[in-house]
Amino acid sequence: MRREVAWRVFASEYNASYHVVRGGSDKEPTYVLTPLGALVNRLFIVGILVDREEVGEDGGLYRGRLSDPTGVYYISAGRFQPEASKVLGSAEIPSYLAVVGKCRVYSPDEETLYLSVRAERVRIADRWVRDRWTLRAAQDTLQRIEAMEMAMDINATEPASLVSAGIPSRLARGVVKALDIYGRVDLSRYRAIVADALRFMLVGREGEEVFEESYEEEKIILEILQEMGSESEINYRDILDAATARGIKHSIIDEIIDSLIRRNVIEEVLPGIIRLKVPKGIG
Amino acid sequence: MVCLEKPENNLETHLDEVMGVLGDSAERDKVLESMKKLMERFPELSMFEVKKIVIKKFGGNPWELRKSGGGVEKKLSELGGNETSVNVIGKILKIWDKVVEIDGRSRKIFHGIMTDNTATMRFTAWDENFNYKAGDVIRVINAYTRRWRGNVELNIGERAVIVKEDDSALPAPVAGKRVKLRDLRAGMSGVCTKFRVLSLGERRIKVNGEEKVVFSGIAGDETGKVLLSVWADMGINEGDVVLVEDAYVTSWKGIPQINIDVGMPLEVLTEDLSVAQNRVRLGWVEDVGGAADAVVEGFIVDIKRGSGIIRRCPVCDRVISENKCPVHGSVDGVLDMRIKAVIDDGTGCATLVLGRELTEKIVGIRLEQCTSIDNCEKIVEDRVRGLFATELRVRGNITKDEFGLMLVASDAEIMAGGCEKEAREVLSRLGVVL
């Protein structure tokens, strides 16, 4: 049996999928069709493990959430993947993880579809692996956007017309199918996602260096946030005042806040309104 | 030969260029007259000089000509993806406009597909007032090209000058259609193509009981590489640029192979031909069947058992465990090193085999150092495992069988860092300026 390719699909594209192409028999693989035409059976992801829990009675089965610049993947590893399970179960939170895994589809009723990734291999990664992955995910997503754009422009109903324009046949099949199922999706949204992910990668690096140098300051800001309440919404001005009172420079505070948002420790629920994220179980 | 190109010497085109510089201030007939006179008197003068002199005579600025006509004349099939100033002629097959954000401003651009009977390619026109439609034949002076994920695209930028033409200006469709190596597929016949012989070795084979000398190697052009098989001594040598007509294409383990035999019109040219790296994506290779001396960039997504330090039977070279060869029984295993893994570039995947030398390079430990390092096998094993999720650039032949693609590497390197330039390229394609 041929091995399935490991797609690089950002979380927000993957999670926006609601169509599944099921194999006719047990041997035929199942594919998740994304709105941009990726026919995904296997994924390659590099992201930040933001939380994890051990589930099941026998133990050894872990579920976790892996964050990329666009959203969150739900991942799991169990006793059939002992090595992956070991790494997922022991990785620090937060830390970079690289995961290759199979798509899992759970649909309790006809209208609901939960997508997750069953890990086959997991490794603790670093910023450099994350950067390479982000670049490739961005390039591949852009290729899908452009293939989809062409399909929309010529109203493609057959993959052949796209293949003759240089698009690999696998992608051409998916794109034609996605155009049929999802209609004319807003491509500008996906272009913005790609641009954001890359901007984040290029600019984020400086932020992280600041973070390493100003570790003490970050600890103080996290203390302040915890004092103000872990679930409540906190006004940025209040954080600024409290942190300034403890002797941190305005520019450093901004950088730390940005870095915490990027690393998913806090979120900006509204402009100027910050909330500390607490690890949640998997929904 | 049918598929040899004649040097283009279209006076009307040159006149258009001159008129483009002079504008309405000069009379077309008089300018033409003047050009003809000069060409008669000084046949050795290049057209470029003729045009400069005429422009000067009619009170124009000859430097304007450089701006509008400085590009090299090329067929679409000859474009390599790195031209900075090129003149082409093509018929627009499809065209559609797009609104993009450039420097924060909305701007209309045009995408389309054009052909000139030698090739068909995508183009982008960056001028809002590009008012040509499908079916129009245009001459584009000072276009530039880019390669995007393996395909060449033509760009019509601000420096470009466009002259409308009619169908007769297009190169005539020829019987033996000129094909680039990237487009060769097993089963093609009557192929007319031009390539450089990158390597060629002699082989002796038996045909119908008779010994015959044949030559096999690799051919390359500006689009890619294929295997080359020459079935008789036809005076072809390594390094030659060859133009052949009526060749046919077979495949070896999926890799396209061009076959040359006596009776095929063949010419060794004196011109130069630059050969590009055969950079491929695995999804495309799966479609084609294989690739010769290809370069792939992909992540290691799986590492197979039997990677790292292994033992081979000293008699038959089989990989053995616990010093027992299935054929030769208890033996003293010979140490070796290799990696068997799966490389995946997001469009396809291949089994990757790295031999001893490349494994030593990637792992950073030489086999002979191992006797002096404690726990060497474990260290090598850990480093091989650590390759998971690492991106490699690998070179080698890619073959195909019922299990999928197989890449036996002739070179390999780890790709680290250097994301910034490529990231900015993607951003600029998205119209985002950081």
Boltz contact constraints between the chains, C-beta under 6 A:
constraints:
  - contact:
      token1: [A, 2]
      token2: [B, 404]
      max_distance: 6.0
  - contact:
      token1: [A, 3]
      token2: [B, 349]
      max_distance: 6.0
  - contact:
      token1: [A, 3]
      token2: [B, 404]
      max_distance: 6.0
  - contact:
      token1: [A, 5]
      token2: [B, 348]
      max_distance: 6.0
  - contact:
      token1: [A, 5]
      token2: [B, 349]
      max_distance: 6.0
  - contact:
      token1: [A, 6]
      token2: [B, 301]
      max_distance: 6.0
  - contact:
      token1: [A, 6]
      token2: [B, 344]
      max_distance: 6.0
  - contact:
      token1: [A, 8]
      token2: [B, 346]
      max_distance: 6.0
  - contact:
      token1: [A, 44]
      token2: [B, 301]
      max_distance: 6.0
  - contact:
      token1: [A, 98]
      token2: [B, 389]
      max_distance: 6.0
  - contact:
      token1: [A, 100]
      token2: [B, 301]
      max_distance: 6.0
  - contact:
      token1: [A, 121]
      token2: [B, 388]
      max_distance: 6.0
  - contact:
      token1: [A, 123]
      token2: [B, 388]
      max_distance: 6.0
  - contact:
      token1: [A, 123]
      token2: [B, 389]
      max_distance: 6.0
  - contact:
      token1: [A, 125]
      token2: [B, 389]
      max_distance: 6.0
  - contact:
      token1: [A, 128]
      token2: [B, 416]
      max_distance: 6.0
  - contact:
      token1: [A, 129]
      token2: [B, 389]
      max_distance: 6.0
  - contact:
      token1: [A, 131]
      token2: [B, 419]
      max_distance: 6.0
  - contact:
      token1: [A, 132]
      token2: [B, 391]
      max_distance: 6.0
  - contact:
      token1: [A, 135]
      token2: [B, 419]
      max_distance: 6.0
  - contact:
      token1: [A, 135]
      token2: [B, 422]
      max_distance: 6.0
  - contact:
      token1: [A, 135]
      token2: [B, 423]
      max_distance: 6.0
  - contact:
      token1: [A, 138]
      token2: [B, 426]
      max_distance: 6.0
  - contact:
      token1: [A, 139]
      token2: [B, 426]
      max_distance: 6.0
  - contact:
      token1: [A, 140]
      token2: [B, 346]
      max_distance: 6.0
  - contact:
      token1: [A, 142]
      token2: [B, 426]
      max_distance: 6.0
  - contact:
      token1: [A, 153]
      token2: [B, 96]
      max_distance: 6.0
  - contact:
      token1: [A, 166]
      token2: [B, 151]
      max_distance: 6.0
  - contact:
      token1: [A, 168]
      token2: [B, 283]
      max_distance: 6.0
  - contact:
      token1: [A, 168]
      token2: [B, 284]
      max_distance: 6.0
  - contact:
      token1: [A, 168]
      token2: [B, 347]
      max_distance: 6.0
  - contact:
      token1: [A, 169]
      token2: [B, 287]
      max_distance: 6.0
  - contact:
      token1: [A, 170]
      token2: [B, 283]
      max_distance: 6.0
  - contact:
      token1: [A, 191]
      token2: [B, 430]
      max_distance: 6.0
  - contact:
      token1: [A, 195]
      token2: [B, 430]
      max_distance: 6.0
  - contact:
      token1: [A, 195]
      token2: [B, 432]
      max_distance: 6.0
  - contact:
      token1: [A, 198]
      token2: [B, 423]
      max_distance: 6.0
  - contact:
      token1: [A, 198]
      token2: [B, 427]
      max_distance: 6.0
  - contact:
      token1: [A, 202]
      token2: [B, 423]
      max_distance: 6.0
